[in-house]
């Protein structure tokens, strides 16, 4: 009698392509914030913005296939968006805590999509259509409705 087991990265089963962003949010959160040796998908409900910023930066550089990281200005913009506060003080946002709900459950103000859905779409747009200009440093910020 043998007992066989293996470790695996998280897997989320979806039945339609429109579920992909939510599935990737779950996998991103699990990969970034779970502790080794814990039961699957047992992760904290809240994490520091510093950890989240690091995870988003890693996801961005991987998806965009570039060595160019998100800048401090990019991360500040993302923090303002996810915390729904355009007036965050640049020195204070690094100490904030983000919840799973803020990340991918609660819609952004006056929108019908979440922070993760917005980030995911901007990341895919950059990866699929603007990889060269992003990598070469021709794109300085992230997508917003008004300047």
PyMOL commands that place a pseudoatom at each C-alpha (Angstrom):
pseudoatom trace, name=CA, resn=UNK, resi=1, chain=A, elem=C, hetatm=0, pos=[0.000, 0.000, 0.000]
pseudoatom trace, name=CA, resn=UNK, resi=2, chain=A, elem=C, hetatm=0, pos=[1.414, 3.375, -1.046]
pseudoatom trace, name=CA, resn=UNK, resi=3, chain=A, elem=C, hetatm=0, pos=[0.295, 6.861, -0.184]
pseudoatom trace, name=CA, resn=UNK, resi=4, chain=A, elem=C, hetatm=0, pos=[0.985, 9.281, -3.017]
pseudoatom trace, name=CA, resn=UNK, resi=5, chain=A, elem=C, hetatm=0, pos=[0.539, 13.043, -2.830]
pseudoatom trace, name=CA, resn=UNK, resi=6, chain=A, elem=C, hetatm=0, pos=[1.869, 16.156, -4.438]
pseudoatom trace, name=CA, resn=UNK, resi=7, chain=A, elem=C, hetatm=0, pos=[1.812, 19.895, -3.975]
pseudoatom trace, name=CA, resn=UNK, resi=8, chain=A, elem=C, hetatm=0, pos=[0.148, 22.044, -6.589]
pseudoatom trace, name=CA, resn=UNK, resi=9, chain=A, elem=C, hetatm=0, pos=[-0.402, 25.658, -7.329]
pseudoatom trace, name=CA, resn=UNK, resi=10, chain=A, elem=C, hetatm=0, pos=[-4.012, 26.706, -6.721]
pseudoatom trace, name=CA, resn=UNK, resi=11, chain=A, elem=C, hetatm=0, pos=[-6.529, 25.690, -9.342]
pseudoatom trace, name=CA, resn=UNK, resi=12, chain=A, elem=C, hetatm=0, pos=[-9.883, 27.370, -9.909]
pseudoatom trace, name=CA, resn=UNK, resi=13, chain=A, elem=C, hetatm=0, pos=[-12.392, 25.741, -12.242]
pseudoatom trace, name=CA, resn=UNK, resi=14, chain=A, elem=C, hetatm=0, pos=[-14.485, 28.068, -14.378]
pseudoatom trace, name=CA, resn=UNK, resi=15, chain=A, elem=C, hetatm=0, pos=[-17.322, 27.273, -16.780]
pseudoatom trace, name=CA, resn=UNK, resi=16, chain=A, elem=C, hetatm=0, pos=[-17.290, 30.494, -18.805]
pseudoatom trace, name=CA, resn=UNK, resi=17, chain=A, elem=C, hetatm=0, pos=[-14.609, 32.941, -19.917]
pseudoatom trace, name=CA, resn=UNK, resi=18, chain=A, elem=C, hetatm=0, pos=[-16.265, 35.832, -18.095]
pseudoatom trace, name=CA, resn=UNK, resi=19, chain=A, elem=C, hetatm=0, pos=[-15.300, 34.108, -14.823]
pseudoatom trace, name=CA, resn=UNK, resi=20, chain=A, elem=C, hetatm=0, pos=[-11.583, 34.332, -15.640]
pseudoatom trace, name=CA, resn=UNK, resi=21, chain=A, elem=C, hetatm=0, pos=[-10.869, 37.666, -13.889]
pseudoatom trace, name=CA, resn=UNK, resi=22, chain=A, elem=C, hetatm=0, pos=[-12.452, 36.475, -10.615]
pseudoatom trace, name=CA, resn=UNK, resi=23, chain=A, elem=C, hetatm=0, pos=[-10.627, 33.140, -10.834]
pseudoatom trace, name=CA, resn=UNK, resi=24, chain=A, elem=C, hetatm=0, pos=[-7.304, 34.919, -11.367]
pseudoatom trace, name=CA, resn=UNK, resi=25, chain=A, elem=C, hetatm=0, pos=[-8.055, 37.244, -8.450]
pseudoatom trace, name=CA, resn=UNK, resi=26, chain=A, elem=C, hetatm=0, pos=[-8.521, 34.192, -6.216]
pseudoatom trace, name=CA, resn=UNK, resi=27, chain=A, elem=C, hetatm=0, pos=[-5.312, 32.589, -7.461]
pseudoatom trace, name=CA, resn=UNK, resi=28, chain=A, elem=C, hetatm=0, pos=[-3.343, 35.840, -7.179]
pseudoatom trace, name=CA, resn=UNK, resi=29, chain=A, elem=C, hetatm=0, pos=[-4.507, 36.412, -3.584]
pseudoatom trace, name=CA, resn=UNK, resi=30, chain=A, elem=C, hetatm=0, pos=[-3.802, 32.787, -2.643]
pseudoatom trace, name=CA, resn=UNK, resi=31, chain=A, elem=C, hetatm=0, pos=[-0.329, 32.735, -4.216]
pseudoatom trace, name=CA, resn=UNK, resi=32, chain=A, elem=C, hetatm=0, pos=[0.683, 36.075, -2.754]
pseudoatom trace, name=CA, resn=UNK, resi=33, chain=A, elem=C, hetatm=0, pos=[-0.597, 35.838, 0.810]
pseudoatom trace, name=CA, resn=UNK, resi=34, chain=A, elem=C, hetatm=0, pos=[-1.015, 32.204, 1.851]
pseudoatom trace, name=CA, resn=UNK, resi=35, chain=A, elem=C, hetatm=0, pos=[1.350, 30.623, 4.343]
pseudoatom trace, name=CA, resn=UNK, resi=36, chain=A, elem=C, hetatm=0, pos=[3.174, 27.392, 3.567]
pseudoatom trace, name=CA, resn=UNK, resi=37, chain=A, elem=C, hetatm=0, pos=[1.624, 24.251, 4.982]
pseudoatom trace, name=CA, resn=UNK, resi=38, chain=A, elem=C, hetatm=0, pos=[-1.857, 25.689, 5.350]
pseudoatom trace, name=CA, resn=UNK, resi=39, chain=A, elem=C, hetatm=0, pos=[-5.063, 24.137, 3.949]
pseudoatom trace, name=CA, resn=UNK, resi=40, chain=A, elem=C, hetatm=0, pos=[-5.843, 25.288, 0.386]
pseudoatom trace, name=CA, resn=UNK, resi=41, chain=A, elem=C, hetatm=0, pos=[-7.390, 28.738, 0.036]
pseudoatom trace, name=CA, resn=UNK, resi=42, chain=A, elem=C, hetatm=0, pos=[-7.041, 29.456, 3.737]
pseudoatom trace, name=CA, resn=UNK, resi=43, chain=A, elem=C, hetatm=0, pos=[-5.647, 32.965, 3.430]
pseudoatom trace, name=CA, resn=UNK, resi=44, chain=A, elem=C, hetatm=0, pos=[-5.932, 36.221, 5.360]
pseudoatom trace, name=CA, resn=UNK, resi=45, chain=A, elem=C, hetatm=0, pos=[-8.961, 38.410, 4.679]
pseudoatom trace, name=CA, resn=UNK, resi=46, chain=A, elem=C, hetatm=0, pos=[-6.789, 41.541, 4.889]
pseudoatom trace, name=CA, resn=UNK, resi=47, chain=A, elem=C, hetatm=0, pos=[-3.176, 42.293, 3.982]
pseudoatom trace, name=CA, resn=UNK, resi=48, chain=A, elem=C, hetatm=0, pos=[-0.937, 45.334, 4.091]
pseudoatom trace, name=CA, resn=UNK, resi=49, chain=A, elem=C, hetatm=0, pos=[-0.832, 47.602, 1.065]
pseudoatom trace, name=CA, resn=UNK, resi=50, chain=A, elem=C, hetatm=0, pos=[2.939, 47.014, 0.893]
pseudoatom trace, name=CA, resn=UNK, resi=51, chain=A, elem=C, hetatm=0, pos=[2.354, 43.273, 0.335]
pseudoatom trace, name=CA, resn=UNK, resi=52, chain=A, elem=C, hetatm=0, pos=[-0.444, 43.978, -2.139]
pseudoatom trace, name=CA, resn=UNK, resi=53, chain=A, elem=C, hetatm=0, pos=[1.690, 46.472, -4.070]
pseudoatom trace, name=CA, resn=UNK, resi=54, chain=A, elem=C, hetatm=0, pos=[4.457, 43.890, -4.323]
pseudoatom trace, name=CA, resn=UNK, resi=55, chain=A, elem=C, hetatm=0, pos=[2.012, 41.231, -5.555]
pseudoatom trace, name=CA, resn=UNK, resi=56, chain=A, elem=C, hetatm=0, pos=[0.463, 43.567, -8.150]
pseudoatom trace, name=CA, resn=UNK, resi=57, chain=A, elem=C, hetatm=0, pos=[3.900, 44.595, -9.367]
pseudoatom trace, name=CA, resn=UNK, resi=58, chain=A, elem=C, hetatm=0, pos=[4.974, 40.964, -9.732]
pseudoatom trace, name=CA, resn=UNK, resi=59, chain=A, elem=C, hetatm=0, pos=[1.730, 40.113, -11.562]
pseudoatom trace, name=CA, resn=UNK, resi=60, chain=A, elem=C, hetatm=0, pos=[2.148, 43.154, -13.847]
pseudoatom trace, name=CA, resn=UNK, resi=61, chain=A, elem=C, hetatm=0, pos=[5.751, 42.438, -14.833]
pseudoatom trace, name=CA, resn=UNK, resi=62, chain=A, elem=C, hetatm=0, pos=[4.963, 38.754, -15.415]
pseudoatom trace, name=CA, resn=UNK, resi=63, chain=A, elem=C, hetatm=0, pos=[1.840, 39.382, -17.509]
pseudoatom trace, name=CA, resn=UNK, resi=64, chain=A, elem=C, hetatm=0, pos=[3.455, 42.184, -19.504]
pseudoatom trace, name=CA, resn=UNK, resi=65, chain=A, elem=C, hetatm=0, pos=[6.623, 40.173, -20.089]
pseudoatom trace, name=CA, resn=UNK, resi=66, chain=A, elem=C, hetatm=0, pos=[8.881, 43.022, -19.068]
pseudoatom trace, name=CA, resn=UNK, resi=67, chain=A, elem=C, hetatm=0, pos=[11.494, 43.933, -16.506]
pseudoatom trace, name=CA, resn=UNK, resi=68, chain=A, elem=C, hetatm=0, pos=[9.963, 47.393, -16.106]
pseudoatom trace, name=CA, resn=UNK, resi=69, chain=A, elem=C, hetatm=0, pos=[8.246, 47.505, -12.744]
pseudoatom trace, name=CA, resn=UNK, resi=70, chain=A, elem=C, hetatm=0, pos=[5.365, 49.665, -11.677]
pseudoatom trace, name=CA, resn=UNK, resi=71, chain=A, elem=C, hetatm=0, pos=[6.721, 52.973, -10.391]
pseudoatom trace, name=CA, resn=UNK, resi=72, chain=A, elem=C, hetatm=0, pos=[6.003, 54.549, -7.004]
pseudoatom trace, name=CA, resn=UNK, resi=73, chain=A, elem=C, hetatm=0, pos=[3.629, 56.911, -8.828]
pseudoatom trace, name=CA, resn=UNK, resi=74, chain=A, elem=C, hetatm=0, pos=[1.844, 53.933, -10.408]
pseudoatom trace, name=CA, resn=UNK, resi=75, chain=A, elem=C, hetatm=0, pos=[1.514, 52.234, -7.014]
pseudoatom trace, name=CA, resn=UNK, resi=76, chain=A, elem=C, hetatm=0, pos=[0.229, 55.459, -5.444]
pseudoatom trace, name=CA, resn=UNK, resi=77, chain=A, elem=C, hetatm=0, pos=[-2.386, 55.732, -8.206]
pseudoatom trace, name=CA, resn=UNK, resi=78, chain=A, elem=C, hetatm=0, pos=[-3.412, 52.098, -7.618]
pseudoatom trace, name=CA, resn=UNK, resi=79, chain=A, elem=C, hetatm=0, pos=[-3.675, 52.719, -3.864]
pseudoatom trace, name=CA, resn=UNK, resi=80, chain=A, elem=C, hetatm=0, pos=[-5.891, 55.769, -4.442]
pseudoatom trace, name=CA, resn=UNK, resi=81, chain=A, elem=C, hetatm=0, pos=[-8.109, 53.681, -6.713]
pseudoatom trace, name=CA, resn=UNK, resi=82, chain=A, elem=C, hetatm=0, pos=[-8.406, 50.618, -4.482]
pseudoatom trace, name=CA, resn=UNK, resi=83, chain=A, elem=C, hetatm=0, pos=[-8.965, 52.656, -1.306]
pseudoatom trace, name=CA, resn=UNK, resi=84, chain=A, elem=C, hetatm=0, pos=[-11.460, 54.874, -3.158]
pseudoatom trace, name=CA, resn=UNK, resi=85, chain=A, elem=C, hetatm=0, pos=[-9.674, 58.020, -2.039]
pseudoatom trace, name=CA, resn=UNK, resi=86, chain=A, elem=C, hetatm=0, pos=[-7.991, 60.333, -4.537]
pseudoatom trace, name=CA, resn=UNK, resi=87, chain=A, elem=C, hetatm=0, pos=[-6.598, 62.432, -1.671]
pseudoatom trace, name=CA, resn=UNK, resi=88, chain=A, elem=C, hetatm=0, pos=[-4.428, 59.839, 0.047]
pseudoatom trace, name=CA, resn=UNK, resi=89, chain=A, elem=C, hetatm=0, pos=[-1.254, 61.353, 1.420]
pseudoatom trace, name=CA, resn=UNK, resi=90, chain=A, elem=C, hetatm=0, pos=[1.731, 59.809, -0.403]
pseudoatom trace, name=CA, resn=UNK, resi=91, chain=A, elem=C, hetatm=0, pos=[3.423, 59.007, 2.913]
pseudoatom trace, name=CA, resn=UNK, resi=92, chain=A, elem=C, hetatm=0, pos=[0.387, 57.355, 4.496]
pseudoatom trace, name=CA, resn=UNK, resi=93, chain=A, elem=C, hetatm=0, pos=[-0.926, 54.907, 1.900]
pseudoatom trace, name=CA, resn=UNK, resi=94, chain=A, elem=C, hetatm=0, pos=[1.894, 52.402, 2.464]
pseudoatom trace, name=CA, resn=UNK, resi=95, chain=A, elem=C, hetatm=0, pos=[0.596, 51.733, 5.996]
pseudoatom trace, name=CA, resn=UNK, resi=96, chain=A, elem=C, hetatm=0, pos=[-2.985, 50.957, 4.944]
pseudoatom trace, name=CA, resn=UNK, resi=97, chain=A, elem=C, hetatm=0, pos=[-4.572, 47.514, 4.910]
pseudoatom trace, name=CA, resn=UNK, resi=98, chain=A, elem=C, hetatm=0, pos=[-6.582, 46.154, 1.975]
pseudoatom trace, name=CA, resn=UNK, resi=99, chain=A, elem=C, hetatm=0, pos=[-9.348, 43.588, 2.307]
pseudoatom trace, name=CA, resn=UNK, resi=100, chain=A, elem=C, hetatm=0, pos=[-10.366, 40.837, -0.072]
pseudoatom trace, name=CA, resn=UNK, resi=101, chain=A, elem=C, hetatm=0, pos=[-13.616, 42.745, -0.604]
pseudoatom trace, name=CA, resn=UNK, resi=102, chain=A, elem=C, hetatm=0, pos=[-11.843, 45.957, -1.622]
pseudoatom trace, name=CA, resn=UNK, resi=103, chain=A, elem=C, hetatm=0, pos=[-9.580, 43.960, -3.899]
pseudoatom trace, name=CA, resn=UNK, resi=104, chain=A, elem=C, hetatm=0, pos=[-12.143, 42.038, -5.932]
pseudoatom trace, name=CA, resn=UNK, resi=105, chain=A, elem=C, hetatm=0, pos=[-15.670, 42.024, -4.503]
pseudoatom trace, name=CA, resn=UNK, resi=106, chain=A, elem=C, hetatm=0, pos=[-16.827, 45.623, -4.020]
pseudoatom trace, name=CA, resn=UNK, resi=107, chain=A, elem=C, hetatm=0, pos=[-17.396, 47.733, -7.144]
pseudoatom trace, name=CA, resn=UNK, resi=108, chain=A, elem=C, hetatm=0, pos=[-15.438, 50.947, -7.498]
pseudoatom trace, name=CA, resn=UNK, resi=109, chain=A, elem=C, hetatm=0, pos=[-17.498, 54.111, -6.826]
pseudoatom trace, name=CA, resn=UNK, resi=110, chain=A, elem=C, hetatm=0, pos=[-19.984, 54.860, -9.613]
pseudoatom trace, name=CA, resn=UNK, resi=111, chain=A, elem=C, hetatm=0, pos=[-18.789, 51.803, -11.557]
pseudoatom trace, name=CA, resn=UNK, resi=112, chain=A, elem=C, hetatm=0, pos=[-20.052, 48.269, -12.105]
pseudoatom trace, name=CA, resn=UNK, resi=113, chain=A, elem=C, hetatm=0, pos=[-16.600, 46.662, -11.842]
pseudoatom trace, name=CA, resn=UNK, resi=114, chain=A, elem=C, hetatm=0, pos=[-14.120, 46.011, -9.052]
pseudoatom trace, name=CA, resn=UNK, resi=115, chain=A, elem=C, hetatm=0, pos=[-10.565, 47.199, -8.572]
pseudoatom trace, name=CA, resn=UNK, resi=116, chain=A, elem=C, hetatm=0, pos=[-9.224, 43.803, -9.683]
pseudoatom trace, name=CA, resn=UNK, resi=117, chain=A, elem=C, hetatm=0, pos=[-11.378, 43.750, -12.824]
pseudoatom trace, name=CA, resn=UNK, resi=118, chain=A, elem=C, hetatm=0, pos=[-10.063, 47.208, -13.753]
pseudoatom trace, name=CA, resn=UNK, resi=119, chain=A, elem=C, hetatm=0, pos=[-6.440, 46.259, -12.996]
pseudoatom trace, name=CA, resn=UNK, resi=120, chain=A, elem=C, hetatm=0, pos=[-6.773, 42.963, -14.874]
pseudoatom trace, name=CA, resn=UNK, resi=121, chain=A, elem=C, hetatm=0, pos=[-8.108, 44.699, -17.984]
pseudoatom trace, name=CA, resn=UNK, resi=122, chain=A, elem=C, hetatm=0, pos=[-5.459, 47.444, -17.938]
pseudoatom trace, name=CA, resn=UNK, resi=123, chain=A, elem=C, hetatm=0, pos=[-2.775, 44.790, -17.454]
pseudoatom trace, name=CA, resn=UNK, resi=124, chain=A, elem=C, hetatm=0, pos=[-4.103, 42.744, -20.383]
pseudoatom trace, name=CA, resn=UNK, resi=125, chain=A, elem=C, hetatm=0, pos=[-4.415, 45.831, -22.581]
pseudoatom trace, name=CA, resn=UNK, resi=126, chain=A, elem=C, hetatm=0, pos=[-0.789, 46.696, -21.866]
pseudoatom trace, name=CA, resn=UNK, resi=127, chain=A, elem=C, hetatm=0, pos=[0.434, 43.109, -22.310]
pseudoatom trace, name=CA, resn=UNK, resi=128, chain=A, elem=C, hetatm=0, pos=[-1.441, 42.518, -25.567]
pseudoatom trace, name=CA, resn=UNK, resi=129, chain=A, elem=C, hetatm=0, pos=[-1.275, 45.908, -27.289]
pseudoatom trace, name=CA, resn=UNK, resi=130, chain=A, elem=C, hetatm=0, pos=[1.261, 48.187, -25.593]
pseudoatom trace, name=CA, resn=UNK, resi=131, chain=A, elem=C, hetatm=0, pos=[4.039, 45.886, -24.399]
pseudoatom trace, name=CA, resn=UNK, resi=132, chain=A, elem=C, hetatm=0, pos=[6.767, 47.586, -26.457]
pseudoatom trace, name=CA, resn=UNK, resi=133, chain=A, elem=C, hetatm=0, pos=[5.905, 51.174, -25.519]
pseudoatom trace, name=CA, resn=UNK, resi=134, chain=A, elem=C, hetatm=0, pos=[5.486, 50.171, -21.847]
pseudoatom trace, name=CA, resn=UNK, resi=135, chain=A, elem=C, hetatm=0, pos=[8.804, 48.295, -21.780]
pseudoatom trace, name=CA, resn=UNK, resi=136, chain=A, elem=C, hetatm=0, pos=[10.606, 51.161, -23.529]
pseudoatom trace, name=CA, resn=UNK, resi=137, chain=A, elem=C, hetatm=0, pos=[9.318, 53.663, -20.962]
pseudoatom trace, name=CA, resn=UNK, resi=138, chain=A, elem=C, hetatm=0, pos=[7.066, 55.610, -23.348]
pseudoatom trace, name=CA, resn=UNK, resi=139, chain=A, elem=C, hetatm=0, pos=[4.020, 55.054, -21.139]
pseudoatom trace, name=CA, resn=UNK, resi=140, chain=A, elem=C, hetatm=0, pos=[4.335, 56.868, -17.844]
pseudoatom trace, name=CA, resn=UNK, resi=141, chain=A, elem=C, hetatm=0, pos=[1.039, 56.286, -16.014]
pseudoatom trace, name=CA, resn=UNK, resi=142, chain=A, elem=C, hetatm=0, pos=[-1.984, 54.043, -15.852]
pseudoatom trace, name=CA, resn=UNK, resi=143, chain=A, elem=C, hetatm=0, pos=[-5.380, 54.340, -17.481]
pseudoatom trace, name=CA, resn=UNK, resi=144, chain=A, elem=C, hetatm=0, pos=[-7.863, 56.864, -16.148]
pseudoatom trace, name=CA, resn=UNK, resi=145, chain=A, elem=C, hetatm=0, pos=[-10.993, 58.440, -17.570]
pseudoatom trace, name=CA, resn=UNK, resi=146, chain=A, elem=C, hetatm=0, pos=[-9.839, 62.053, -17.254]
pseudoatom trace, name=CA, resn=UNK, resi=147, chain=A, elem=C, hetatm=0, pos=[-6.438, 63.738, -17.124]
for i in range(1, 147): cmd.bond("trace and resi %d" % i, "trace and resi %d" % (i + 1))
show_as sticks, trace
zoom trace
